[in-house]
Amino acid sequence: MRTRFEASLVQDGDDIPRAPSRVHYMDAMRGVLMSLGVLLHAAQIYRPEGRWLVRSQHGSETLRLLADFLATFRMPAFFMISGYFCLHTLRRHGPNRFLRTRSQRILLPLTAAALFINVPQKWLLAGRPNWTDFLATGEWRYHLWFLVNVMVYFAVAWALYRIVARRPRSAAAVGDTLERAPVAALICLGPLVSVGLLGINRIVRMDGIYLGMFQPYWLLHYALYFAFGFALHARPGLLKRFGAAGTLHAAALVALFAGREFLPAPATLPAKALDAYLGGVTTWLGCTCCFSFFVRFAGRPSTPLRFLSDASYTTYLFHHPLVVLGGLAVVRLDTPPWIGFPVVVLVAASLCLVLHETIVSRSRAVRLLFNGK
């Protein structure tokens, strides 16, 4: 007799319960989080310490705080969504079709964007760049590092899915433990993995670029969030509780973020470890608050949010060079942040949506190259 885990996860028979083809609040969250990337990168132009590709002499502490706050949860939440839809697709189509469709969905846009977006962007920034260094150091990735990571996670998920199909009991036990665990425990225990990874990285350096493509530290760092997203799809009860954060969670998120931003930087190793742990707690709080917000306010079909979701891949690929172009313009014009930031955001976001609607979604060849479908 088939176990509950087998019935819900690994078999491809017609009697297997299917998840709905559209999860409206997940679609909305995906579209909005991707659009927030425009705000985050535009804010980096005016970062006082000037760490980004384009740097204005008009530093803005407010925009630095905005960028830091968005960075706290945006990519971890996005990896959770990717993990969720990874299992969604595996269940819906089976491992063989999953491998074909996900390879097309990831590898084609990664290659096309690297050649037709990132190479011209490098030329724009560097004039006559050293192309050997550009490839060997992984600089060619720019914002495409997300696709590189997801490509690895999908390959690992595909392999594990086939293995777990033959050993369902142990996986079911892990799933049952997660489903029973209080969300507060997950928020407190999850960051310990990140702190442990930081400790290992101090001993065995893993933050370099390998083969001009892979950064092991960040692959392992975000793998936790991807795996948790996978678990959210496997255990609907866990998803329901994770998406039910309240006022207390939001207050704790704001308090922790403000404390880490405004208190003196830690000087000793124990203080740095504690700061890293609190940073992880802040990230998990930000993710549960993000999920809760969209569960509460975007649970029903919405035409604008559906359009944002459908355009999210185009926005992801094209916003980066558009923000760079806008940044170069506002720097050259010596534009203050209160003018330059909203102009760059508005122009870059609008052009992404127009590009998707008028070209990407209307041309099969362009849609295949830049959306993988």
URLINQUI-V693538 format. One record per backbone hydrogen bond with DSSP energy under -1.0 kcal/mol. NH is the residue of the N-H (numbers start at 1). CO is the residue of the C=O. E is the energy in kcal/mol with one decimal. If there is no record, write none. Layout:
nh={NH NH}
co={CO CO}
e={E E}
//
This chain:
nh={7 8 9 11 16 27 28 29 30 31 32 33 34 35 36 38 40 41 42 43 44 46 47 50 56 59 60 64 65 66 67 68 69 70 71 72 74 77 78 79 80 81 82 83 84 85 86 87 88 89 90 91 92 93 94 98 99 100 101 102 103 104 105 106 107 110 111 112 113 114 115 116 117 118 119 121 122 123 124 125 126 127 128 131 134 135 136 137 138 140 141 144 146 148 149 150 151 152 153 154 155 156 157 158 159 160 161 162 163 164 165 166 172 173 174 175 176 177 178 179 180 181 186 187 188 189 190 192 193 195 196 197 198 199 200 201 202 204 210 213 214 217 219 220 221 222 223 226 227 228 229 230 231 232 233 234 235 239 240 241 242 243 244 250 251 252 253 254 255 256 257 258 259 260 261 262 263 272 273 274 275 276 277 278 279 280 281 282 283 284 285 286 287 288 289 290 291 292 293 294 295 296 297 298 306 307 308 309 310 311 312 315 316 317 318 319 322 323 324 325 326 327 328 329 330 331 332 333 335 339 340 341 343 344 345 346 347 348 349 350 351 352 353 354 355 356 357 358 359 360 361 363 367 368 369 370 371 373}
co={3 4 5 6 13 23 24 25 26 27 28 29 30 31 32 35 36 37 38 39 40 43 44 47 45 57 46 60 61 62 63 64 65 66 67 68 70 73 74 75 76 77 78 79 80 81 82 83 84 85 86 87 88 89 90 94 95 96 97 98 99 100 101 102 103 106 107 108 109 110 111 112 113 113 114 117 118 119 120 121 122 123 126 129 130 131 132 133 135 134 138 141 143 144 145 146 147 148 149 150 151 152 153 154 155 156 157 158 159 160 161 163 168 169 170 171 172 173 174 175 176 177 182 183 184 185 186 189 190 191 192 193 194 195 196 197 198 200 214 210 210 206 215 216 217 218 219 222 223 224 225 226 227 228 229 230 231 235 236 237 238 239 241 246 247 248 249 250 251 252 253 254 255 256 257 258 259 268 269 270 271 272 273 274 275 276 277 278 279 280 281 282 283 284 285 286 287 288 289 290 291 292 293 294 302 303 304 305 306 307 309 311 312 313 314 315 318 319 320 321 322 323 324 325 326 327 328 329 330 336 336 337 339 340 341 342 343 344 345 346 347 348 349 350 351 352 353 354 355 355 356 359 363 364 365 366 367 367}
e={-2.6 -1.8 -1.7 -1.5 -1.4 -2.5 -2.5 -2.4 -2.6 -2.3 -2.6 -2.8 -1.9 -1.9 -2.2 -1.5 -2.6 -2.5 -2.2 -2.4 -1.3 -1.1 -1.5 -1.6 -2.8 -1.3 -3.0 -1.7 -2.2 -2.1 -2.5 -2.6 -2.6 -2.5 -2.3 -1.1 -2.5 -2.7 -2.0 -2.6 -1.9 -2.1 -2.2 -2.5 -2.4 -2.6 -1.7 -1.9 -2.0 -2.3 -2.3 -2.9 -1.9 -2.7 -2.1 -2.0 -2.1 -1.6 -2.8 -2.8 -1.7 -1.9 -2.4 -1.8 -2.5 -2.1 -2.4 -2.9 -2.8 -1.9 -2.1 -3.1 -1.8 -2.6 -1.3 -1.8 -2.3 -2.2 -2.4 -1.9 -2.7 -2.1 -1.6 -1.0 -2.2 -1.9 -2.9 -2.4 -1.0 -1.6 -1.6 -3.8 -1.0 -1.6 -2.4 -2.6 -2.4 -1.6 -2.6 -2.9 -1.7 -2.4 -2.9 -2.5 -2.0 -2.9 -2.5 -1.5 -1.8 -3.4 -1.3 -1.6 -2.5 -2.1 -1.9 -2.5 -2.6 -2.1 -2.3 -2.4 -1.6 -1.3 -1.7 -2.5 -1.7 -2.8 -2.6 -1.1 -1.3 -2.5 -2.5 -2.1 -2.1 -2.3 -2.3 -2.2 -1.2 -3.4 -3.4 -2.1 -2.6 -2.6 -2.3 -2.5 -2.5 -2.2 -1.0 -2.1 -2.8 -1.9 -2.2 -2.0 -2.1 -2.1 -1.4 -1.8 -2.3 -1.8 -2.5 -1.8 -2.7 -1.9 -1.3 -1.8 -2.7 -2.3 -2.3 -2.3 -2.5 -2.7 -2.4 -2.6 -2.5 -2.3 -1.7 -2.4 -1.9 -2.3 -2.4 -2.4 -2.4 -2.4 -2.2 -2.8 -2.1 -1.9 -2.3 -2.4 -1.9 -2.4 -2.6 -2.6 -2.2 -2.4 -2.4 -2.1 -2.7 -2.3 -2.4 -1.9 -2.5 -2.2 -2.4 -2.2 -2.7 -2.3 -2.3 -2.3 -2.7 -2.1 -1.3 -2.8 -2.7 -2.4 -2.6 -2.1 -1.4 -2.8 -2.3 -2.6 -2.5 -2.9 -2.6 -1.9 -2.5 -2.3 -2.2 -2.2 -3.0 -1.5 -3.1 -1.8 -1.7 -2.7 -2.4 -2.7 -2.7 -2.6 -2.5 -2.1 -2.5 -2.0 -2.0 -2.6 -2.8 -2.2 -2.4 -2.8 -1.9 -2.0 -3.0 -1.3 -2.7 -2.1 -2.2 -2.7 -2.0 -1.1}
//
